[in-house]
Amino acid sequence: MNIDIENLPDDPATLKKMLSQVMARYQYLEEQFRIAQQKQFGKSTEGHPGQGELFNEAEELAADVETPELETISYTRNKPKRKPLPEDLPREVIVHDILDEDKVCDCCAGTLHCIGEDKSEKLQFIPAQVKVIEHVRPKYACRTCEKEGISNTVKQAPVPHSVIPKGYATPSLLSQIVTCKYQYGLPLYRQEAMFKQHGIELSRKTMADWIIRCAELFKPLYDQLHQHLLQQPVIQADETTLKVVDSDKATSYMWLYATGADSPQATITGSAIPNIVLYDYHNSRAGRCAVDFLDGYDGYLQVDGYQGYEQTQATLVGCWAHARRKFMEAKKGAGSKGSGKADWALNHIQKLYRVETQLKEETAATRYAQRQEKSLPLLNQLKTWLTKSAQQVLPKTKLGEAIQYCLNQWHKLMRYTLDGHLAIDNNRAERAIKPFVIGRKNWLFSQTSTGANASAILYSIIETAKANDLNVFEYVTDCLEQLSRPEADIERLLPWQFAKQ
């Protein structure tokens, strides 16, 4: 706002209006400065001091503070204990015994006998071994037919099956390359250097071609997982940016869709929803991308506030983690003077999360019933507070934005109480997409859309395997072996089926 100091109006009402506009602008800029400082130098955690008293309202605390009495507290605690090493690991026993001449008593010269022993375990690492498997196929012919000039037939064993025809890569080698890149974020140029240490010249171009071939083999399994995902009552989705060098757009996107939980142990009691994580590459963030992938899906879709998901036929469910995050920004923007309203909202949202913590091990039916009893009253209180505070807070401040976000998304934020299979937030999808984000920091970009699509398929296979507690290397190895054969049994290779074998 440009103000001519020399020509200010004389009307007090006009001056007050101008001053309020200046103060609002000043407050907004000060808030933005604090948030920028927090992002650059502060902690990234979203915790706040009020989390210790989640069910105590600030106005219920006694006004006078009593002098605390000193008391002596005695307690016992569990001593930290190191977990034993797995029993199935190969073991080499080394006995450290005394010399035979020392097995004599120093007092009476009698023979000592063994009264026990002490054991300690040390873990040794053996570097990976690389070996060449040479396939020899002898040829056989008939000498009699050769002498008589009769047409002779040469007999020989058929060419051994190979994942990549005419290539020397075995399923284990391909699995090593794939898991190193997509599970551990190791770029191909670093893997190239690792193989060189073993005296193997394996270029990143060759490994990139192999990865694309592996993605083609996994495509039928990916499509089968896609069909299973669309049959589930709840899907969580998210998206993140990706740079593709040869794309016609500066920024592309990797979309993510997940069902179930992060692991079988975290699955809702009695739930039959499988743990699936699927990535889908597009060079756009248009809502049409989600529409095409979901293909008419009309179940629950839990997402953030991005409007693109409105184009789908799914019933959208909001994310309380996003709502809470906006109040955290308001709290950080308030600085040292604090923000009572932001703290109140954060404490109230934490009450909703406390209910979810108590219901973590319960069945979907119990979660639904308890949410109706405990969560709905809390949500109604919060809605009343939001409506009242919206009239008292400047809309362009961070606090005003947080309040308005909740009001705009309220019908979606309430929906998690409608079904016990729904979560209070979209953190399942955010956690699932994090491995891709971390990997992206290492390999930075994809060269082509073909490579990006291959990455989407392989990330999907690996993250779904992890969500089902599989040994990823062994799973990928076995899948490559089976999928490269004609008429592979795709259903048997589904992670939750593979785990039962």
DRENVOKE-428892 format. One record per residue (C-alpha): x, y, z; residue number from 1; residue in one letter. Coordinates in Angstrom, 2 decimals, decimal comma, padded with zeros to 5 digits, always signed. Layout:
<atoms>
<atom <X Y Z> NUM A>
...
</atoms>
This chain:
<atoms>
<atom <+000,00 +000,00 +000,00> 1 M>
<atom <+001,43 +003,38 -001,02> 2 N>
<atom <+000,64 +006,21 +001,43> 3 I>
<atom <+001,48 +009,83 +000,79> 4 D>
<atom <+002,60 +011,06 +004,21> 5 I>
<atom <+002,35 +014,71 +003,15> 6 E>
<atom <-001,28 +014,41 +002,07> 7 N>
<atom <-002,97 +012,34 +004,75> 8 L>
<atom <-006,73 +012,87 +005,11> 9 P>
<atom <-008,07 +014,86 +008,08> 10 D>
<atom <-011,04 +012,59 +008,68> 11 D>
<atom <-010,34 +010,38 +011,78> 12 P>
<atom <-012,48 +007,52 +010,45> 13 A>
<atom <-010,51 +007,42 +007,18> 14 T>
<atom <-007,23 +007,58 +009,10> 15 L>
<atom <-008,30 +004,68 +011,33> 16 K>
<atom <-009,21 +002,62 +008,27> 17 K>
<atom <-005,85 +003,34 +006,68> 18 M>
<atom <-004,04 +002,49 +009,92> 19 L>
<atom <-005,87 -000,83 +010,26> 20 S>
<atom <-004,87 -001,72 +006,71> 21 Q>
<atom <-001,23 -000,83 +007,41> 22 V>
<atom <-001,22 -002,87 +010,65> 23 M>
<atom <-002,78 -005,85 +008,89> 24 A>
<atom <-000,10 -005,67 +006,20> 25 R>
<atom <+002,63 -005,32 +008,83> 26 Y>
<atom <+001,29 -008,30 +010,78> 27 Q>
<atom <+001,17 -010,39 +007,61> 28 Y>
<atom <+004,78 -009,56 +006,65> 29 L>
<atom <+006,02 -010,14 +010,20> 30 E>
<atom <+004,28 -013,51 +010,22> 31 E>
<atom <+005,82 -014,50 +006,89> 32 Q>
<atom <+009,27 -013,50 +008,18> 33 F>
<atom <+008,94 -015,67 +011,30> 34 R>
<atom <+007,77 -018,66 +009,27> 35 I>
<atom <+010,70 -018,24 +006,86> 36 A>
<atom <+013,08 -018,13 +009,83> 37 Q>
<atom <+011,48 -021,24 +011,31> 38 Q>
<atom <+011,82 -023,17 +008,04> 39 K>
<atom <+015,45 -022,16 +007,66> 40 Q>
<atom <+016,71 -022,50 +011,22> 41 F>
<atom <+013,99 -024,04 +013,41> 42 G>
<atom <+012,92 -027,58 +014,18> 43 K>
<atom <+010,72 -029,36 +011,66> 44 S>
<atom <+008,72 -031,23 +014,29> 45 T>
<atom <+005,03 -030,39 +014,63> 46 E>
<atom <+004,92 -031,03 +018,36> 47 G>
<atom <+003,86 -028,36 +020,82> 48 H>
<atom <+004,02 -028,03 +024,64> 49 P>
<atom <+000,30 -028,64 +025,13> 50 G>
<atom <+000,51 -032,24 +024,01> 51 Q>
<atom <+001,15 -033,41 +027,55> 52 G>
<atom <-002,31 -032,31 +028,73> 53 E>
<atom <-004,46 -033,29 +025,79> 54 L>
<atom <-007,75 -033,39 +027,69> 55 F>
<atom <-007,26 -030,31 +029,88> 56 N>
<atom <-008,64 -027,00 +028,65> 57 E>
<atom <-006,52 -023,93 +029,37> 58 A>
<atom <-009,50 -022,11 +030,91> 59 E>
<atom <-010,02 -024,99 +033,37> 60 E>
<atom <-006,64 -024,49 +035,02> 61 L>
<atom <-006,56 -022,80 +038,40> 62 A>
<atom <-005,66 -019,13 +038,22> 63 A>
<atom <-003,39 -019,23 +041,23> 64 D>
<atom <-000,28 -021,36 +041,04> 65 V>
<atom <+000,45 -023,32 +044,21> 66 E>
<atom <+004,00 -023,79 +045,40> 67 T>
<atom <+004,96 -027,35 +044,51> 68 P>
<atom <+005,92 -029,66 +047,34> 69 E>
<atom <+009,12 -031,67 +047,15> 70 L>
<atom <+008,66 -035,41 +047,00> 71 E>
<atom <+011,00 -038,35 +046,65> 72 T>
<atom <+010,15 -040,68 +043,78> 73 I>
<atom <+011,52 -044,18 +043,61> 74 S>
<atom <+010,88 -046,42 +040,64> 75 Y>
<atom <+012,22 -049,36 +038,73> 76 T>
<atom <+012,89 -049,43 +035,04> 77 R>
<atom <+013,78 -052,09 +032,53> 78 N>
<atom <+017,46 -052,39 +031,83> 79 K>
<atom <+018,23 -051,92 +028,12> 80 P>
<atom <+018,82 -055,31 +026,55> 81 K>
<atom <+020,37 -055,91 +023,20> 82 R>
<atom <+018,31 -058,09 +020,90> 83 K>
<atom <+019,94 -061,44 +020,17> 84 P>
<atom <+021,32 -062,08 +016,72> 85 L>
<atom <+019,10 -064,24 +014,47> 86 P>
<atom <+019,47 -067,95 +015,13> 87 E>
<atom <+019,39 -068,83 +011,42> 88 D>
<atom <+022,58 -066,92 +010,63> 89 L>
<atom <+025,65 -069,08 +009,84> 90 P>
<atom <+027,84 -069,43 +012,88> 91 R>
<atom <+031,53 -070,11 +013,33> 92 E>
<atom <+032,49 -071,20 +016,84> 93 V>
<atom <+035,93 -070,24 +018,08> 94 I>
<atom <+036,96 -071,75 +021,42> 95 V>
<atom <+039,45 -069,71 +023,48> 96 H>
<atom <+040,86 -072,31 +025,89> 97 D>
<atom <+043,80 -072,23 +028,25> 98 I>
<atom <+046,85 -074,39 +027,62> 99 L>
<atom <+046,85 -078,01 +028,84> 100 D>
<atom <+049,71 -077,32 +031,21> 101 E>
<atom <+047,63 -074,57 +032,83> 102 D>
<atom <+044,76 -076,96 +033,60> 103 K>
<atom <+046,44 -077,85 +036,93> 104 V>
<atom <+045,55 -076,42 +040,32> 105 C>
<atom <+048,17 -073,97 +041,57> 106 D>
<atom <+047,44 -075,04 +045,15> 107 C>
<atom <+047,42 -078,86 +045,19> 108 C>
<atom <+048,51 -079,70 +041,62> 109 A>
<atom <+045,22 -081,52 +041,01> 110 G>
<atom <+043,62 -081,63 +037,55> 111 T>
<atom <+041,11 -078,87 +036,86> 112 L>
<atom <+037,70 -079,75 +035,48> 113 H>
<atom <+035,40 -077,52 +033,39> 114 C>
<atom <+032,63 -075,93 +035,45> 115 I>
<atom <+031,04 -073,84 +032,70> 116 G>
<atom <+031,76 -071,36 +029,94> 117 E>
<atom <+031,07 -067,79 +028,90> 118 D>
<atom <+029,82 -066,96 +025,43> 119 K>
<atom <+029,82 -063,72 +023,46> 120 S>
<atom <+028,70 -063,10 +019,90> 121 E>
<atom <+030,35 -060,85 +017,32> 122 K>
<atom <+028,79 -060,01 +013,98> 123 L>
<atom <+031,09 -060,23 +010,97> 124 Q>
<atom <+030,26 -058,76 +007,57> 125 F>
<atom <+031,31 -060,65 +004,45> 126 I>
<atom <+031,31 -058,47 +001,31> 127 P>
<atom <+029,05 -059,52 -001,55> 128 A>
<atom <+030,51 -062,12 -003,87> 129 Q>
<atom <+030,19 -062,06 -007,63> 130 V>
<atom <+030,62 -065,22 -009,66> 131 K>
<atom <+030,18 -066,30 -013,26> 132 V>
<atom <+027,77 -069,15 -014,03> 133 I>
<atom <+028,98 -070,79 -017,22> 134 E>
<atom <+026,37 -072,82 -019,08> 135 H>
<atom <+027,87 -075,60 -021,22> 136 V>
<atom <+025,69 -077,48 -023,75> 137 R>
<atom <+027,48 -080,46 -025,33> 138 P>
<atom <+026,52 -081,34 -028,92> 139 K>
<atom <+025,95 -084,96 -030,03> 140 Y>
<atom <+026,00 -086,45 -033,54> 141 A>
<atom <+025,95 -089,97 -035,11> 142 C>
<atom <+029,34 -091,18 -036,55> 143 R>
<atom <+027,68 -093,89 -038,66> 144 T>
<atom <+025,45 -091,38 -040,41> 145 C>
<atom <+028,47 -089,15 -040,96> 146 E>
<atom <+030,42 -092,01 -042,67> 147 K>
<atom <+027,50 -093,12 -044,86> 148 E>
<atom <+026,67 -089,58 -045,86> 149 G>
<atom <+023,16 -089,73 -044,45> 150 I>
<atom <+021,73 -086,50 -043,12> 151 S>
<atom <+022,80 -086,24 -039,54> 152 N>
<atom <+020,85 -084,56 -036,72> 153 T>
<atom <+022,77 -082,83 -033,95> 154 V>
<atom <+021,23 -083,18 -030,51> 155 K>
<atom <+021,79 -080,61 -027,80> 156 Q>
<atom <+020,07 -079,47 -024,64> 157 A>
<atom <+017,84 -076,40 -025,10> 158 P>
<atom <+019,14 -072,93 -024,31> 159 V>
<atom <+018,71 -072,27 -020,57> 160 P>
<atom <+016,00 -069,83 -019,65> 161 H>
<atom <+017,21 -066,22 -019,27> 162 S>
<atom <+015,40 -063,18 -017,93> 163 V>
<atom <+017,04 -061,03 -020,59> 164 I>
<atom <+017,63 -063,08 -023,76> 165 P>
<atom <+021,25 -063,05 -024,93> 166 K>
<atom <+022,17 -061,09 -021,83> 167 G>
<atom <+024,34 -062,24 -018,95> 168 Y>
<atom <+022,19 -060,76 -016,16> 169 A>
<atom <+020,67 -063,28 -013,75> 170 T>
<atom <+017,56 -062,59 -011,63> 171 P>
<atom <+019,76 -062,06 -008,56> 172 S>
<atom <+021,95 -059,49 -010,35> 173 L>
<atom <+018,91 -057,62 -011,64> 174 L>
<atom <+017,32 -057,71 -008,20> 175 S>
<atom <+020,51 -056,30 -006,69> 176 Q>
<atom <+020,51 -053,38 -009,13> 177 I>
<atom <+016,79 -052,69 -008,74> 178 V>
<atom <+016,73 -052,84 -004,94> 179 T>
<atom <+019,89 -050,77 -004,62> 180 C>
<atom <+018,34 -047,96 -006,64> 181 K>
<atom <+014,69 -048,06 -005,58> 182 Y>
<atom <+014,89 -049,40 -002,04> 183 Q>
<atom <+018,15 -047,77 -000,91> 184 Y>
<atom <+018,35 -044,77 -003,25> 185 G>
<atom <+021,71 -045,73 -004,81> 186 L>
<atom <+022,07 -044,12 -008,27> 187 P>
<atom <+023,35 -046,20 -011,17> 188 L>
<atom <+026,59 -044,28 -011,47> 189 Y>
<atom <+027,47 -045,28 -007,90> 190 R>
<atom <+026,56 -048,88 -008,61> 191 Q>
<atom <+028,79 -048,68 -011,67> 192 E>
<atom <+031,68 -047,74 -009,38> 193 A>
<atom <+030,85 -050,58 -006,98> 194 M>
<atom <+030,93 -053,19 -009,75> 195 F>
<atom <+034,20 -051,74 -010,98> 196 K>
<atom <+035,75 -052,60 -007,61> 197 Q>
<atom <+035,06 -056,25 -008,45> 198 H>
<atom <+036,71 -055,83 -011,84> 199 G>
<atom <+033,39 -055,79 -013,72> 200 I>
<atom <+032,82 -053,11 -016,35> 201 E>
<atom <+029,05 -052,62 -016,12> 202 L>
<atom <+027,95 -049,29 -017,55> 203 S>
<atom <+025,03 -047,33 -016,21> 204 R>
<atom <+023,53 -047,35 -019,73> 205 K>
<atom <+023,39 -051,15 -019,65> 206 T>
<atom <+021,89 -051,14 -016,16> 207 M>
<atom <+019,30 -048,53 -017,24> 208 A>
<atom <+018,26 -050,79 -020,14> 209 D>
<atom <+017,98 -053,72 -017,75> 210 W>
<atom <+015,81 -051,70 -015,38> 211 I>
<atom <+013,39 -050,80 -018,17> 212 I>
<atom <+013,24 -054,48 -019,14> 213 R>
<atom <+012,52 -055,43 -015,52> 214 C>
<atom <+009,71 -052,86 -015,40> 215 A>
<atom <+008,18 -054,43 -018,52> 216 E>
<atom <+008,26 -057,85 -016,83> 217 L>
<atom <+006,62 -056,45 -013,69> 218 F>
<atom <+003,87 -054,63 -015,61> 219 K>
<atom <+001,37 -057,56 -015,47> 220 P>
<atom <+001,89 -057,82 -011,69> 221 L>
<atom <+001,51 -054,03 -011,38> 222 Y>
<atom <-001,77 -054,17 -013,34> 223 D>
<atom <-003,03 -056,98 -011,11> 224 Q>
<atom <-002,22 -054,93 -008,00> 225 L>
<atom <-004,03 -052,00 -009,62> 226 H>
<atom <-007,18 -054,08 -010,01> 227 Q>
<atom <-007,00 -055,24 -006,39> 228 H>
<atom <-006,51 -051,64 -005,23> 229 L>
<atom <-009,67 -050,46 -007,01> 230 L>
<atom <-011,70 -053,13 -005,21> 231 Q>
<atom <-010,88 -051,75 -001,74> 232 Q>
<atom <-013,30 -049,57 +000,26> 233 P>
<atom <-010,62 -046,99 +001,13> 234 V>
<atom <-007,75 -045,55 -000,94> 235 I>
<atom <-005,31 -042,87 +000,18> 236 Q>
<atom <-003,60 -040,68 -002,42> 237 A>
<atom <-000,88 -038,06 -002,70> 238 D>
<atom <+001,43 -036,61 -005,34> 239 E>
<atom <+004,92 -035,11 -005,55> 240 T>
<atom <+007,02 -033,39 -008,16> 241 T>
<atom <+009,50 -035,05 -010,49> 242 L>
<atom <+011,86 -033,57 -013,06> 243 K>
<atom <+012,02 -035,42 -016,38> 244 V>
<atom <+014,69 -034,00 -018,66> 245 V>
<atom <+013,11 -034,93 -022,01> 246 D>
<atom <+009,58 -033,95 -020,96> 247 S>
<atom <+007,85 -031,03 -022,65> 248 D>
<atom <+006,99 -029,63 -019,22> 249 K>
<atom <+009,40 -028,31 -016,61> 250 A>
<atom <+007,75 -030,23 -013,77> 251 T>
<atom <+006,18 -033,67 -013,90> 252 S>
<atom <+004,39 -035,52 -011,11> 253 Y>
<atom <+004,51 -038,91 -009,46> 254 M>
<atom <+001,08 -039,80 -008,09> 255 W>
<atom <+000,69 -042,32 -005,28> 256 L>
<atom <-002,24 -044,51 -004,27> 257 Y>
<atom <-002,17 -046,74 -001,17> 258 A>
<atom <-004,49 -049,09 +000,68> 259 T>
<atom <-004,16 -050,99 +003,94> 260 G>
<atom <-001,34 -050,15 +006,34> 261 A>
<atom <+002,45 -049,78 +006,43> 262 D>
<atom <+002,89 -053,39 +007,57> 263 S>
<atom <+000,78 -056,42 +008,48> 264 P>
<atom <+001,29 -055,60 +012,17> 265 Q>
<atom <-000,32 -052,16 +011,66> 266 A>
<atom <-003,38 -053,50 +009,84> 267 T>
<atom <-006,75 -052,90 +011,49> 268 I>
<atom <-007,84 -055,92 +013,50> 269 T>
<atom <-010,05 -058,14 +011,38> 270 G>
<atom <-009,54 -056,03 +008,25> 271 S>
<atom <-009,16 -057,79 +004,91> 272 A>
<atom <-007,79 -054,73 +003,09> 273 I>
<atom <-004,43 -055,69 +001,51> 274 P>
<atom <-001,37 -053,46 +001,85> 275 N>
<atom <-000,78 -051,98 -001,61> 276 I>
<atom <+001,34 -049,02 -002,72> 277 V>
<atom <+001,18 -047,93 -006,37> 278 L>
<atom <+002,95 -045,06 -008,12> 279 Y>
<atom <+001,67 -043,51 -011,35> 280 D>
<atom <+003,76 -041,12 -013,47> 281 Y>
<atom <+002,28 -038,17 -015,39> 282 H>
<atom <+003,75 -034,96 -016,74> 283 N>
<atom <+000,78 -033,09 -015,30> 284 S>
<atom <-000,99 -032,44 -012,01> 285 R>
<atom <-004,40 -032,20 -013,65> 286 A>
<atom <-007,25 -033,96 -011,89> 287 G>
<atom <-007,72 -036,04 -015,03> 288 R>
<atom <-004,66 -038,07 -014,01> 289 C>
<atom <-006,44 -039,29 -010,86> 290 A>
<atom <-009,68 -039,82 -012,79> 291 V>
<atom <-007,95 -042,07 -015,33> 292 D>
<atom <-006,09 -044,12 -012,72> 293 F>
<atom <-009,12 -044,62 -010,46> 294 L>
<atom <-011,28 -045,58 -013,46> 295 D>
<atom <-014,68 -044,87 -011,94> 296 G>
<atom <-013,78 -045,83 -008,36> 297 Y>
<atom <-016,62 -044,71 -006,04> 298 D>
<atom <-015,31 -045,71 -002,59> 299 G>
<atom <-013,59 -043,47 -000,04> 300 Y>
<atom <-010,57 -041,51 -001,27> 301 L>
<atom <-008,56 -039,86 +001,51> 302 Q>
<atom <-006,48 -036,92 +000,28> 303 V>
<atom <-005,30 -033,44 +001,17> 304 D>
<atom <-007,16 -030,32 +000,06> 305 G>
<atom <-006,00 -030,39 -003,59> 306 Y>
<atom <-009,00 -029,60 -005,81> 307 Q>
<atom <-007,94 -031,96 -008,60> 308 G>
<atom <-009,38 -034,93 -006,70> 309 Y>
<atom <-012,85 -033,35 -006,87> 310 E>
<atom <-013,11 -034,58 -010,46> 311 Q>
<atom <-013,14 -038,23 -009,37> 312 T>
<atom <-016,29 -040,18 -008,53> 313 Q>
<atom <-014,91 -041,14 -005,10> 314 A>
<atom <-016,18 -039,85 -001,75> 315 T>
<atom <-013,39 -037,57 -000,57> 316 L>
<atom <-012,16 -037,76 +003,03> 317 V>
<atom <-010,07 -034,96 +004,53> 318 G>
<atom <-006,78 -035,10 +006,38> 319 C>
<atom <-006,48 -033,75 +009,91> 320 W>
<atom <-002,68 -033,76 +009,69> 321 A>
<atom <-002,89 -031,06 +007,02> 322 H>
<atom <-005,36 -029,06 +009,12> 323 A>
<atom <-003,11 -029,34 +012,17> 324 R>
<atom <-000,07 -028,34 +010,10> 325 R>
<atom <-001,70 -025,04 +009,18> 326 K>
<atom <-002,31 -024,19 +012,83> 327 F>
<atom <+001,32 -025,07 +013,54> 328 M>
<atom <+002,36 -022,51 +010,91> 329 E>
<atom <+000,12 -019,97 +012,61> 330 A>
<atom <+001,74 -020,74 +015,96> 331 K>
<atom <+005,23 -020,37 +014,49> 332 K>
<atom <+004,24 -017,16 +012,72> 333 G>
<atom <+003,03 -015,65 +016,00> 334 A>
<atom <+006,57 -015,79 +017,38> 335 G>
<atom <+007,43 -015,26 +021,04> 336 S>
<atom <+004,18 -013,44 +021,80> 337 K>
<atom <+002,38 -016,72 +021,22> 338 G>
<atom <-000,98 -017,51 +019,74> 339 S>
<atom <-003,64 -018,62 +022,19> 340 G>
<atom <-006,13 -019,47 +019,48> 341 K>
<atom <-003,66 -021,60 +017,55> 342 A>
<atom <-002,71 -023,43 +020,76> 343 D>
<atom <-006,36 -024,05 +021,56> 344 W>
<atom <-006,98 -025,53 +018,12> 345 A>
<atom <-003,85 -027,68 +018,31> 346 L>
<atom <-004,81 -029,04 +021,72> 347 N>
<atom <-008,32 -029,81 +020,52> 348 H>
<atom <-007,06 -031,62 +017,43> 349 I>
<atom <-004,72 -033,62 +019,65> 350 Q>
<atom <-007,76 -034,80 +021,60> 351 K>
<atom <-009,07 -036,31 +018,36> 352 L>
<atom <-005,72 -038,06 +017,86> 353 Y>
<atom <-005,76 -039,34 +021,45> 354 R>
<atom <-009,05 -041,10 +020,70> 355 V>
<atom <-007,44 -042,71 +017,65> 356 E>
<atom <-004,47 -043,88 +019,73> 357 T>
<atom <-006,83 -045,60 +022,14> 358 Q>
<atom <-008,58 -047,33 +019,22> 359 L>
<atom <-005,43 -048,41 +017,42> 360 K>
<atom <-005,82 -052,12 +018,19> 361 E>
<atom <-009,61 -052,23 +017,87> 362 E>
<atom <-011,75 -053,61 +015,06> 363 T>
<atom <-013,33 -051,36 +012,44> 364 A>
<atom <-016,76 -051,76 +014,07> 365 A>
<atom <-015,43 -050,69 +017,47> 366 T>
<atom <-013,60 -047,73 +015,97> 367 R>
<atom <-016,79 -046,54 +014,32> 368 Y>
<atom <-018,82 -046,83 +017,53> 369 A>
<atom <-016,19 -045,09 +019,68> 370 Q>
<atom <-015,80 -042,27 +017,19> 371 R>
<atom <-019,54 -041,64 +017,30> 372 Q>
<atom <-019,37 -041,49 +021,09> 373 E>
<atom <-016,08 -039,62 +021,64> 374 K>
<atom <-014,92 -037,93 +018,43> 375 S>
<atom <-018,18 -036,39 +017,19> 376 L>
<atom <-018,71 -034,21 +020,31> 377 P>
<atom <-015,13 -032,95 +020,02> 378 L>
<atom <-015,64 -032,17 +016,33> 379 L>
<atom <-018,85 -030,26 +017,07> 380 N>
<atom <-017,04 -028,18 +019,69> 381 Q>
<atom <-014,26 -027,44 +017,24> 382 L>
<atom <-016,72 -026,44 +014,50> 383 K>
<atom <-018,40 -023,96 +016,86> 384 T>
<atom <-015,04 -022,48 +017,82> 385 W>
<atom <-013,94 -022,19 +014,18> 386 L>
<atom <-017,12 -020,41 +013,15> 387 T>
<atom <-016,79 -017,93 +016,02> 388 K>
<atom <-013,05 -017,34 +015,51> 389 S>
<atom <-013,47 -016,75 +011,77> 390 A>
<atom <-015,27 -013,49 +012,64> 391 Q>
<atom <-012,50 -012,35 +014,98> 392 Q>
<atom <-009,32 -013,17 +013,03> 393 V>
<atom <-007,97 -011,38 +009,97> 394 L>
<atom <-008,50 -013,75 +007,01> 395 P>
<atom <-005,08 -013,13 +005,42> 396 K>
<atom <-003,08 -014,13 +008,49> 397 T>
<atom <-001,82 -017,68 +008,91> 398 K>
<atom <-004,33 -018,26 +011,68> 399 L>
<atom <-007,12 -016,93 +009,47> 400 G>
<atom <-006,00 -019,22 +006,65> 401 E>
<atom <-005,92 -022,23 +008,99> 402 A>
<atom <-009,43 -021,52 +010,25> 403 I>
<atom <-010,78 -020,97 +006,76> 404 Q>
<atom <-009,11 -024,16 +005,50> 405 Y>
<atom <-010,88 -026,20 +008,19> 406 C>
<atom <-014,23 -024,57 +007,47> 407 L>
<atom <-013,90 -025,12 +003,73> 408 N>
<atom <-012,84 -028,75 +004,22> 409 Q>
<atom <-015,15 -029,47 +007,15> 410 W>
<atom <-017,49 -031,89 +005,36> 411 H>
<atom <-014,42 -033,91 +004,30> 412 K>
<atom <-012,67 -033,67 +007,67> 413 L>
<atom <-015,79 -035,08 +009,38> 414 M>
<atom <-016,08 -038,13 +007,12> 415 R>
<atom <-013,44 -040,25 +008,83> 416 Y>
<atom <-016,06 -040,92 +011,54> 417 T>
<atom <-018,36 -042,62 +008,99> 418 L>
<atom <-016,34 -045,83 +008,61> 419 D>
<atom <-014,02 -047,67 +010,98> 420 G>
<atom <-011,67 -048,49 +008,09> 421 H>
<atom <-010,92 -044,79 +007,54> 422 L>
<atom <-007,95 -043,08 +009,17> 423 A>
<atom <-007,97 -039,67 +010,78> 424 I>
<atom <-005,33 -038,41 +008,36> 425 D>
<atom <-003,57 -039,14 +005,08> 426 N>
<atom <-000,22 -039,95 +006,70> 427 N>
<atom <-000,28 -043,47 +005,27> 428 R>
<atom <+000,10 -042,01 +001,76> 429 A>
<atom <+002,63 -039,41 +002,89> 430 E>
<atom <+004,80 -042,11 +004,46> 431 R>
<atom <+004,49 -044,27 +001,35> 432 A>
<atom <+005,62 -041,48 -000,96> 433 I>
<atom <+008,58 -040,53 +001,24> 434 K>
<atom <+010,94 -043,27 -000,12> 435 P>
<atom <+010,48 -041,78 -003,59> 436 F>
<atom <+011,19 -038,28 -002,28> 437 V>
<atom <+014,34 -039,48 -000,50> 438 I>
<atom <+015,48 -041,41 -003,57> 439 G>
<atom <+014,88 -038,33 -005,72> 440 R>
<atom <+017,45 -036,44 -003,66> 441 K>
<atom <+020,06 -038,95 -004,81> 442 N>
<atom <+019,28 -039,43 -008,48> 443 W>
<atom <+017,68 -035,95 -008,88> 444 L>
<atom <+015,77 -036,57 -012,12> 445 F>
<atom <+014,68 -039,05 -014,78> 446 S>
<atom <+016,05 -038,70 -018,29> 447 Q>
<atom <+012,95 -039,85 -020,18> 448 T>
<atom <+009,28 -040,56 -019,56> 449 S>
<atom <+010,03 -044,25 -020,23> 450 T>
<atom <+012,47 -044,23 -017,33> 451 G>
<atom <+009,97 -042,41 -015,13> 452 A>
<atom <+007,28 -044,98 -015,90> 453 N>
<atom <+009,74 -047,78 -015,14> 454 A>
<atom <+010,54 -046,11 -011,82> 455 S>
<atom <+006,83 -045,90 -011,00> 456 A>
<atom <+006,36 -049,64 -011,56> 457 I>
<atom <+009,48 -050,72 -009,67> 458 L>
<atom <+008,84 -048,37 -006,74> 459 Y>
<atom <+005,32 -049,83 -006,56> 460 S>
<atom <+006,58 -053,41 -006,40> 461 I>
<atom <+009,23 -052,65 -003,78> 462 I>
<atom <+007,05 -050,50 -001,50> 463 E>
<atom <+004,20 -053,02 -001,67> 464 T>
<atom <+006,64 -055,80 -000,78> 465 A>
<atom <+007,91 -053,76 +002,19> 466 K>
<atom <+004,35 -053,11 +003,36> 467 A>
<atom <+003,82 -056,88 +003,44> 468 N>
<atom <+007,06 -057,52 +005,41> 469 D>
<atom <+008,75 -059,43 +002,59> 470 L>
<atom <+012,48 -059,76 +001,97> 471 N>
<atom <+012,51 -057,39 -001,01> 472 V>
<atom <+015,63 -058,83 -002,66> 473 F>
<atom <+014,32 -062,38 -002,54> 474 E>
<atom <+010,85 -061,32 -003,65> 475 Y>
<atom <+012,11 -059,36 -006,67> 476 V>
<atom <+014,47 -062,20 -007,60> 477 T>
<atom <+011,70 -064,79 -007,53> 478 D>
<atom <+009,27 -062,54 -009,41> 479 C>
<atom <+011,79 -061,88 -012,20> 480 L>
<atom <+012,39 -065,60 -012,55> 481 E>
<atom <+008,66 -066,37 -012,77> 482 Q>
<atom <+007,46 -063,38 -014,78> 483 L>
<atom <+010,03 -063,98 -017,52> 484 S>
<atom <+008,49 -067,39 -018,21> 485 R>
<atom <+005,37 -067,89 -020,36> 486 P>
<atom <+002,04 -068,17 -018,56> 487 E>
<atom <+003,34 -067,02 -015,20> 488 A>
<atom <+000,95 -067,35 -012,25> 489 D>
<atom <+000,47 -063,65 -011,41> 490 I>
<atom <-001,95 -064,30 -008,54> 491 E>
<atom <+000,65 -066,43 -006,73> 492 R>
<atom <+003,14 -063,55 -006,92> 493 L>
<atom <+000,88 -061,04 -005,15> 494 L>
<atom <+002,83 -060,03 -002,01> 495 P>
<atom <+000,22 -061,22 +000,50> 496 W>
<atom <+000,02 -064,54 -001,31> 497 Q>
<atom <+003,79 -064,81 -001,65> 498 F>
<atom <+004,17 -064,34 +002,11> 499 A>
<atom <+002,12 -067,50 +002,76> 500 K>
<atom <+004,42 -069,74 +000,69> 501 Q>
</atoms>
